[in-house]
Amino acid sequence: MRRAARVVGRALRTPVTGPARGIRKVTHAQGAGESGLGRLIELHGVNGAGDVMITVALASTVFFSVPTDEARGRVALYLAVTMLPFTLLAPVVGPLLDRLPHGRRAAMAGSMLARAVLALVLSGAVATGSLEMYPAALGVLVASKAYGVVRSAVVPRLLPQGFSLVKANSRVTLGGLLATGVAAPVGAGLQMIGPGWPLYGACLLFLGGAFLSFRLPSKVDSARGERRALLAADEQHLAAAVDARWDPVTTDDRAGDDKEKDREKEPRRKGPGLRTVGPAVTHALAANACVRCQTGFLIFFLAFLLREHPLTGQSAAVSLAVVGVAAGAGNALGTAVGAWLRARAPEVIIVTVVGVLVAVAVSAAVFFGAAVVAVLGAVAGFTQALAKLSLDALIQRDVPELVRTSAFARSETLLQMAWVVGGAIGIALPLRGPLGLSVGALIVALGWLTTVRALLASARRGASHPRVA
C-alpha cells in the first residue's frame, strides 16, 4: 500500500517538479545560480506572468465588452487616470530610489504585494464596473513601473564572473517574455471561467513574487561606493565635470590645503566626469526613447484600428493576437541576437536597427495592409529589444561603476515615460491606418535623424577612456 502511494505521489509530482527542475537548470546555468542572477530571472518571469494576467482581465472589461467609441473613451480615461500620473511621478521615482538603495529587495517585494492586493480589489471592480477599477489600475501600473526601475538597478549587482550586462539583461528579458507567452493563454482560459479568475491567478503569482524577492542575495541592497548618475552630456555639464579633477568619494574628508595640492599635481581629465554619462549614452538613450514612444503608440493605435478594421477574414481578437504574437516573436529574436552579438559596436547596431524600423514604418504607412502591419509589429519588437541591449552595452562601457546602477534606473524611468507619451498619441489619433502609421514612422524617424550622426561619430572614436570607478 505504501509503495503504491509513493508511486502515485511521484506520478502526481512529476508534471510539476520536472518542468521546475528544467527551468531552474536553464536559469542557473553559467554561474547565474551562484551570483543570484538565476533567481532574478525567475522573479522577472513571475512578474511578467502576473502583469499579463491583469492585462487580460482589464482588456476584456475595458476594451472588448463595449462599442468601439465607448471603448476609446474608457481606455483614454484609463490612460489619463493611470499612465499620465506616472509620467508626472517618473522624474521623482528615479531620484527617490537612488536615495533608498538599501531597500531594493524590500521595494521589489512591496511592488509585488501591492499588486497582489490590488488584483483582489480589481476582481470585484471588473464584475461590477465600478469606478474603483481606475485608481486600482493606477496602483498596479505604478507598482509595475517601479519594479521595472528597481530591477534595472539590481542587475549590475548580480553579474556572474565573465558576464556582460548585455548578456545578463538578455537572459532576464527572455525569461520574462517566455513566462508572458505561457501565462497569456492561461489567463485567457481563466477569463472564460469568470472575469475575476485571471486576477485571482495574478494575486497568487505576485504573492510568490514577494517571496522570491527576499530570496535574492543581500548584496543587491548594498550601495557601497555608488553615486547618482547625471543623464547629461551638454557642454555646461561636461565642463563642470572636467573641473572636478579629483574623486569626491576619497577626498571629501581632506583639508582644504591637501585638496589644493592634489589639484596642482593631478592632470586635467579629458572627457566626461564620473557622474556624467557621456554623449554616446545620451544619444543612444534618445534613440531608444523614440523607439519606445513608437511602441506605445502602436500598441494603442493598432488595438483600436484592428478592432474596427480587423485583418482580412479574421475577428478583432484574432487580428490583435496575430500582431501581438509577431511583436513578441520579434522581441524575443532581438533579445537572442543581442546576446549573440555581445555588445559589438553598439552605436552601429542602434543606428542600423532603428534605420530599418524607419524604412519598415514608412512602407507600412504607404502600403497599408494586414501583412505589412504584422511585419511592422515584428520589426518594432526586434528593434526595441536590440536597441535597448545596445544601450545597456554603452552604459557598461562608458559609465563608471559607481554611478552605473543609478544610470540604469534613470534611463529605464525615461523610457517608461516615452512609452506613456506614445500611448496617449495613439489614442488621440483618428482611426485611419495610413495616417496613424505615418505618425508612428515620424516619431521614430525623428529619433533616428537626430542621433545617427552623433552615434556614428562615437562609433568611429570608440571608447576614448576606460569608464571604471
Secondary structure, DSSP 8 states (H G I E B T S, - for coil): -HHHHHHHHHHHHHHHHHHHHHHHHHHTGGGHHHHTHHHHHHHHHHHHHHHHHHHHHHIIIIIITS-HHHHHHHHHHHIIIIIHHHHHHHHHHHHHHHH-GGGHHHHHHHHHHHHHHHHHHHHHHHHHT-TTHHHHHHHHHHHHHHHHHHHHHHGGGG--TT--HHHHHHHHHHHHHHHHHHHHHHHHHHHHH-TTHHHHHHHHHHHHHHHHHTTS-GGGG--TT----B---SHHHHHHHHH--S-HHHHTTS-HHHHHHHHHHS----S--SSB--HHHHHHHHHHHHHHHHHHHHHHHHHHHHHHS-STT--HHHHHHHHHHHHHHHHHHHHHHHHHHTTSSHHHHHHHHHHHHHHHHHHHHHS-SHHHHHHHHHHHHHHHHHHHHHHHHHHHHHS-HHHHHHHHHHHHHHHHHHHHHHHHHHHHS-S-HHHHHHHHHHHHHHHHHHHHHHHHHHHHH---S----
